[in-house]
Amino acid sequence: MELMNIARVRWACRRGMLELDVLFQPFVEAHYQQLPDEDKQTFIRLLECEDPELFAWFMGHEQCPDAELAAMVIKVRGRPAP
């Protein structure tokens, strides 16, 4: 999987839900560039998920079935899962 340039990542972080925007945009600005390439690829995969799925994972309503994506959800939230 090829990595996106930072401008495309920023654009992909613009979601249909404000709740997701306020999670993704600050994470990208503060942390994305320092992530290892493997984590960048995982973050890009996360951005390919549908908003309702993402919302459920980030709000703790559902557990993400993909272990790598679940770990990235925790990183983006900036705290351990409840």
N, C-alpha and C positions, 0 to 999 in steps of 0.2 A: 504494500500500500504506500503510495506516495504521499508525503506530507504536504499540507496546504501552506501557502504563504500566510503570514500573519494577517494581512488585510482580508483574505478569504475566511480565516478563522473568526475574525471579528464579525464579519458579515453573517456567518453561520450561527453566531451567538445571539443574533437578533431573532427572538422567538415571538410567537403569537401570545405568549403569556408574560406579563410583567414580572411575575414571581420568578420565572426562569431567567429573564434578562438581568435581574438584580443579583442572581447567583453567578451566571456565566461571565458577564462583562467584566466585573472586578477581578475575577479569577484569571481571565485571559490577560488583562493589563498587568497584574501583579506577578503571575507565576508561570504562564504558558511558555514563555521563551526559555526559562531555566529548566523545564522538564526534559528528562531524557527522551530520545526519539520514540522509544517504545510507549512511554506515557502519552506523548503527543498523539501517536496513532490511536491509542485507546480513547483519548479525549475526542478525537475526530469521529470515532465510531459512536461515542456517546451522543454527539451532536446530530448523528444520523437517525436517532430514535425519535419517535413521535412525542409531541408535547404532553399529552395526557399520561403517557408512560413515565416520562421524565418527572413530571409533577408528583406522581404517586411515589416514585423512588426518593426524590429529594425531601418530600414531606413525611416520609416514613410510613406511608399507608400500605406500601407493598415493598417486598424485597426484590431487587433486581436478580434475575436468574443467572446472569453472566457474572462470574466472579471478578473478572477484570473491570467490567463496567461498574460493578458494585463498589469496588475499591476506589475507582475514580469519582464516583458520587461522594464518597466520604472525603476525598481530597478537596473536591470543589466546595463542599459544605464547610470545610476547614475545621471539622471536629469529628470525633468518633460517632458512629451510629448509636442511636439510643438503645 
